């Protein structure tokens, strides 16, 4: 790939010498004897790297550098100076120069500095492309479905995405709360800043505090070095706290202070650090009941619940099942290099009739599994898990009795635990094995 360089040097011999160095490297090189002419060329063209002397007739190289970076903030500029002065070099770097070179110029040195600048430019370009790709991944089209329930929640997200308010996402396990959190972040003014998700139930309580707040050296046994916490790393961006209902009361008090003061204090430190964070939290628990029962702080609840959005379960938007099936068919077929591109009407009917206690996450698992075991280009009923096929009858039976989702889950565990191991049963329900264990303990269900 051809690279374009601009050399700004009033001394003709040196200017032509530098030009020959990079022409031999296969680069396209333009030259200018003054800053004024260089600015004209920059206006008319696009240069990967500009090499400029600091001392020029008329406008000097530092002023030209400032003008160029006003127009193109990420422009790579290397300055050349005959004065072995640290002050001159620092002045150039503060003005936005990528690097500087002292005269007399050593060919290998200037070539290496230019190579480094080009590598940095490539990294910047890749970073921009990556951010654009991520933004496309989490625009509103990433939420699959056209049901009235889904359109309503998307309409709400559009209204609140670009605000500073904290958001509480409510909904059952597997409904896609993290996806909605990412959509909120990537459609806000913080889209180019960090989005940091953390599952409060997946990290032991003893570690969660240091993960969030960081610690200083010597704060506890084994703290041999200071470590930044997630909250400090996320400064300027968004933190997504999933399963916040599982956070201990002691940690809730510390989180409340962060929300109130936008400041954090690492474990073992007496100093606070200011941060600018938007919090999106999520839970499948009834936080109001937890507040009444003393398991969740009321003041924290009102801090995180400035805006609350209820993500509908999949059974409340059955019309979206077919769209989701077709979407995950394309996705997982491409990811796994398979040719499974469609599903038979019989298999689709089973999926449409199923109750989906694990919601969208369970549907993802079912489609991924079906693609893996399919030996053709169609998903057939026999490629679906027994729980989904049996779930057709189970769902109708449960619907007749008008079970709540909690009672539905309880009955599902009792009905199918003899057919699946712990991992499979948890996946069918769209929950973790730990959650499955907790539900068994809560309901007194012995393993089959």
C-alpha positions in Angstrom: 0.0 0.0 0.0 1.5 3.3 -1.1 2.2 5.9 1.6 2.0 9.7 1.1 4.6 11.9 2.8 5.0 15.6 2.9 8.5 17.1 3.6 8.6 20.8 4.6 12.2 22.1 4.5 13.5 25.4 3.3 17.0 24.0 2.6 16.8 22.5 -0.9 19.7 20.0 -0.5 18.3 18.5 2.7 14.7 18.6 1.3 15.7 16.6 -1.8 17.9 14.2 0.3 15.0 13.3 2.6 12.8 12.9 -0.5 15.2 10.4 -2.0 15.3 8.4 1.2 11.6 7.7 1.1 11.1 7.5 -2.6 13.5 4.5 -2.5 11.2 3.1 0.2 8.3 3.2 -2.4 6.5 6.1 -0.9 4.9 9.0 -2.8 6.6 12.2 -1.6 5.6 15.8 -1.9 7.8 18.7 -0.8 7.3 22.3 0.3 9.9 25.0 1.1 7.6 27.0 3.4 4.8 26.4 5.9 2.4 28.5 3.8 2.9 26.2 0.8 2.7 23.1 3.0 -0.7 24.2 4.3 -2.0 24.6 0.7 -0.9 21.0 -0.1 -2.5 19.7 3.1 -5.7 21.4 2.2 -5.6 19.7 -1.3 -4.3 16.3 -0.3 -4.1 13.6 2.3 -0.7 12.7 3.9 0.1 9.8 6.2 3.1 11.6 7.7 4.4 15.2 7.5 8.1 15.8 8.2 8.8 19.5 8.9 11.7 21.6 10.0 10.9 23.9 13.0 12.8 26.9 11.6 11.2 28.0 8.4 10.9 31.4 6.6 7.7 33.2 7.6 5.5 30.8 9.7 7.6 28.4 11.7 7.0 24.6 12.0 5.4 24.8 15.5 2.7 27.2 14.3 2.2 25.1 11.1 1.8 22.0 13.3 -0.9 23.7 15.3 -2.8 24.8 12.1 -2.6 21.2 10.7 -3.8 19.6 13.8 -6.7 22.0 14.1 -7.8 20.7 10.7 -6.8 17.0 11.3 -6.3 16.2 15.0 -4.8 12.8 14.3 -2.3 13.9 11.7 1.2 12.3 12.2 3.8 15.1 12.2 7.5 14.6 12.8 9.5 17.8 13.5 13.2 18.3 12.6 15.4 20.8 14.5 19.1 21.7 14.4 19.0 22.9 18.0 19.9 20.3 20.5 17.4 21.8 23.0 15.1 19.8 25.1 12.8 22.8 25.4 12.4 22.9 21.6 11.5 19.2 21.5 9.1 19.5 24.4 7.4 22.5 22.8 6.9 20.5 19.6 5.5 17.4 21.4 3.2 19.6 23.4 1.9 21.1 20.2 1.0 17.6 19.0 4.1 16.3 17.2 4.3 12.5 17.1 8.1 12.7 17.5 11.2 14.8 16.7 14.6 14.3 15.0 17.8 16.3 15.6 20.0 17.4 12.8 22.2 16.2 11.3 19.8 13.6 10.0 20.7 9.9 10.1 19.0 8.0 7.4 18.2 4.9 9.4 16.9 7.0 12.3 14.5 9.0 10.3 13.3 5.9 8.4 12.6 4.1 11.8 10.7 7.1 13.2 8.5 7.3 10.1 7.9 3.5 10.3 6.8 3.9 13.9 4.5 6.8 12.9 2.9 4.7 10.2 2.3 1.8 12.6 0.7 4.2 15.0 -1.5 5.6 12.2 -2.5 2.0 11.3 -3.5 1.3 14.9 -5.6 4.5 15.0 -7.3 3.6 11.8 -8.0 0.0 13.0 -9.4 1.4 16.3 -11.7 3.7 14.4 -13.0 0.8 12.3 -13.4 -1.3 15.3 -15.5 1.3 17.1 -17.6 1.8 14.0 -18.2 -2.0 13.8 -19.1 -2.2 17.5 -21.5 0.8 17.0 -23.2 -1.1 14.1 -23.4 -4.2 16.2 -25.3 -2.4 18.9 -27.5 0.0 16.9 -31.3 -0.5 17.2 -31.3 -3.1 14.4 -29.3 -5.5 16.7 -32.6 -6.0 18.7 -34.4 -8.7 16.7 -38.2 -8.6 16.5 -41.2 -6.5 15.4 -43.7 -7.3 18.1 -45.6 -4.5 19.7 -44.0 -5.3 23.1 -40.5 -5.0 21.6 -41.3 -1.9 19.6 -42.5 -0.2 22.8 -39.3 -0.9 24.7 -37.2 0.2 21.8 -39.1 3.5 21.7 -38.4 4.0 25.4 -34.7 3.2 24.8 -34.5 5.8 22.0 -35.8 8.5 24.4 -33.5 7.8 27.3 -30.3 6.6 25.6 -28.6 10.0 25.2 -29.3 11.2 28.7 -27.1 11.1 31.9 -29.7 9.3 33.9 -29.0 5.9 35.5 -31.1 3.1 34.1 -32.5 0.0 35.8 -33.3 -2.9 33.5 -35.9 -5.4 34.8 -36.8 -8.7 33.4 -36.4 -12.4 33.6 -33.1 -14.3 33.0 -32.2 -14.6 29.4 -34.3 -11.7 28.1 -31.3 -9.8 26.8 -30.8 -7.1 29.5 -27.0 -6.8 28.6 -27.9 -6.3 25.0 -30.2 -3.5 25.8 -27.6 -2.0 28.2 -25.1 -2.0 25.3 -27.7 -0.4 22.9 -28.2 2.4 25.5 -24.5 3.0 25.8 -23.7 2.9 22.1 -26.5 5.3 21.3 -25.4 7.8 23.9 -22.8 10.5 23.9 -20.5 8.0 25.7 -20.4 5.6 22.8 -16.6 6.0 22.2 -15.8 5.5 25.9 -15.6 2.2 27.8 -18.6 0.0 28.4 -17.8 -2.3 31.3 -20.1 -5.2 32.2 -19.8 -7.0 35.5 -22.0 -9.8 36.9 -22.4 -9.2 40.6 -23.5 -12.8 41.3 -20.6 -14.4 39.4 -17.8 -12.8 41.5 -17.2 -13.9 45.1 -18.2 -11.1 47.5 -14.6 -11.0 48.9 -13.3 -10.1 45.4 -16.1 -7.9 44.1 -15.1 -4.9 46.1 -11.5 -4.9 44.8 -12.8 -5.6 41.3 -15.0 -2.5 41.5 -12.9 -0.1 43.5 -9.3 -1.4 43.1 -6.8 -1.5 45.9 -3.5 0.0 47.0 -0.4 -1.9 47.7 -0.5 -3.6 51.1 -4.2 -3.2 51.5 -4.5 -6.9 52.3 -2.4 -10.0 52.2 -1.3 -10.6 48.6 -1.8 -7.0 47.5 1.8 -6.7 46.3 1.0 -3.9 43.9 -1.7 -1.3 43.5 -4.5 -2.1 41.0 -7.1 0.1 39.4 -10.7 -1.0 39.8 -13.3 -1.3 37.1 -15.0 1.9 38.1 -11.8 3.9 37.6 -11.1 2.2 34.3 -14.6 3.0 33.1 -14.2 6.8 33.8 -16.2 8.7 31.1 -18.1 5.6 30.1 -20.8 3.2 31.3 -20.8 0.5 33.9 -23.3 -2.3 33.6 -24.0 -4.0 36.9 -25.9 -7.2 36.2 -27.7 -9.0 39.0 -27.3 -6.0 41.3 -29.9 -7.6 43.6 -27.3 -10.1 44.7 -24.9 -7.4 46.0 -24.3 -7.4 49.8 -25.6 -4.5 51.9 -22.0 -3.4 52.8 -21.1 -3.1 49.2 -24.4 -1.4 48.4 -23.4 1.4 50.8 -20.1 1.9 49.1 -21.7 1.9 45.6 -24.3 4.4 46.8 -21.4 6.8 47.7 -20.1 6.5 44.2 -23.5 7.4 42.7 -23.9 10.3 45.0 -20.4 11.8 44.8 -19.0 10.4 41.5 -15.9 9.5 43.4 -14.2 6.3 44.3 -11.8 5.2 47.1 -9.6 2.1 46.5 -9.5 -0.5 49.2 -6.8 0.5 51.7 -6.6 4.1 50.5 -7.6 7.3 52.2 -7.7 9.3 49.0 -10.7 9.5 46.6 -10.6 9.8 42.8 -13.3 11.7 40.8 -15.0 9.7 38.1 -17.7 10.3 35.5 -19.8 7.2 35.1 -23.2 6.3 34.0 -24.7 3.3 35.7 -27.0 0.8 34.1 -28.1 -2.0 36.4 -30.2 -5.1 35.9 -31.9 -7.7 38.0 -34.5 -10.4 37.7 -35.4 -10.0 41.3 -38.2 -7.9 42.8 -36.1 -5.1 44.3 -39.2 -3.5 45.9 -39.8 -6.6 47.9 -36.0 -6.8 48.7 -36.2 -3.2 50.0 -39.2 -4.1 52.2 -37.4 -7.2 53.5 -34.2 -5.2 54.3 -32.1 -7.0 51.7 -31.6 -4.0 49.5 -31.0 -0.4 50.5 -34.0 1.9 49.7 -31.7 4.9 49.0 -29.7 2.9 46.5 -32.8 1.6 44.9 -34.0 5.2 44.1 -30.5 6.2 42.9 -30.4 3.4 40.3 -34.0 3.5 39.4 -34.1 7.0 37.9 -35.3 5.3 34.7 -36.6 1.8 34.7 -37.3 -0.4 31.7 -39.1 -3.8 31.8 -37.7 -6.1 29.1 -40.5 -8.4 28.0 -40.1 -12.2 28.2 -40.1 -14.1 24.9 -43.5 -15.7 25.7 -45.0 -12.2 25.6 -43.7 -11.7 22.1 -44.2 -15.1 20.5 -44.4 -13.4 17.1 -40.7 -12.6 17.3 -39.7 -16.3 17.7 -39.5 -17.0 14.0 -37.4 -13.9 13.3 -35.0 -14.8 16.1 -34.8 -18.4 14.8 -33.9 -17.2 11.3 -31.3 -14.7 12.7 -29.5 -17.3 14.9 -29.6 -19.8 12.0 -27.6 -17.4 9.9 -25.3 -16.3 12.7 -24.4 -19.8 14.0 -24.2 -21.4 10.5 -21.7 -18.8 9.4 -19.8 -18.9 12.7 -19.5 -22.7 12.6 -19.0 -23.0 8.8 -22.2 -25.1 8.4 -24.7 -25.0 5.6 -27.9 -25.2 7.8 -29.9 -22.3 6.4 -33.5 -23.1 7.2 -35.9 -25.0 9.5 -38.9 -27.2 8.7 -42.4 -26.1 9.4 -42.8 -28.9 12.0 -39.7 -27.9 13.9 -40.6 -24.2 13.8 -44.1 -25.0 15.1 -42.6 -26.7 18.1 -40.4 -23.7 18.8 -43.4 -21.4 18.4 -45.5 -23.4 20.9 -42.8 -23.7 23.5 -42.9 -21.6 26.6 -39.2 -20.5 26.6 -38.6 -20.2 30.4 -35.0 -19.3 29.6 -36.2 -16.7 27.0 -33.9 -15.6 24.1 -30.8 -17.1 25.7 -32.4 -20.5 25.7 -33.5 -20.1 22.1 -29.9 -19.3 21.2 -28.7 -22.5 22.9 -31.4 -24.6 21.2 -30.5 -23.3 17.7 -26.8 -23.6 18.2 -27.2 -27.2 19.4 -29.6 -28.0 16.5 -27.1 -26.7 13.9 -24.3 -28.8 15.5 -26.2 -32.1 15.4 -27.9 -31.5 12.0 -26.5 -33.6 9.2 -28.3 -31.7 6.4 -29.2 -28.1 5.5 -32.5 -28.1 7.4 -33.3 -28.2 11.1 -35.8 -31.1 11.7 -37.9 -31.8 14.9 -35.5 -34.5 15.9 -32.7 -31.9 16.1 -34.5 -30.1 18.9 -33.9 -31.0 22.6 -36.3 -33.4 24.2 -37.3 -30.7 26.6 -38.5 -28.4 23.8 -40.5 -31.2 22.2 -41.9 -32.4 25.5 -42.3 -28.8 26.5 -45.1 -28.4 23.9 -47.3 -30.6 26.1 -45.8 -29.2 29.3 -46.4 -25.6 28.2 -50.1 -26.2 27.3 -50.6 -27.9 30.7 -48.8 -25.0 32.5 -50.8 -22.4 30.6 -54.1 -24.2 31.5 -53.1 -23.8 35.1 -52.0 -20.2 34.6 -48.6 -20.7 36.4 -46.4 -17.7 37.2 -42.9 -17.8 35.6 -41.5 -18.8 39.0 -43.9 -21.7 39.4 -43.4 -22.6 35.8 -39.6 -22.9 36.4 -40.2 -24.9 39.5 -42.4 -27.4 37.7 -40.0 -27.5 34.7 -37.1 -28.5 37.0 -39.2 -31.3 38.6 -40.4 -32.5 35.2 -37.2 -32.6 33.3 -34.3 -33.0 35.7 -34.3 -36.7 35.2 -33.7 -36.3 31.5 -30.8 -33.8 31.6 -27.6 -33.2 33.6 -27.1 -30.0 35.6 -25.4 -28.1 32.8 -28.1 -29.0 30.2 -31.0 -28.2 32.5 -29.5 -24.8 33.4 -29.0 -24.0 29.7 -32.6 -25.0 28.9 -33.8 -22.6 31.6 -31.3 -19.9 30.5 -29.8 -19.7 34.0 -26.4 -20.5 35.6 -25.8 -23.7 37.4 -25.4 -21.7 40.6 -28.9 -20.2 40.0 -30.3 -23.7 39.4 -28.7 -24.9 42.7 -30.2 -21.8 44.5 -33.7 -22.5 43.1 -33.5 -26.1 44.2 -32.5 -25.1 47.6 -35.2 -22.5 47.9 -37.9 -24.9 46.7 -36.6 -28.0 48.5 -36.2 -29.9 45.2 -33.9 -32.9 45.6 -31.7 -33.9 42.6 -33.3 -36.8 40.7 
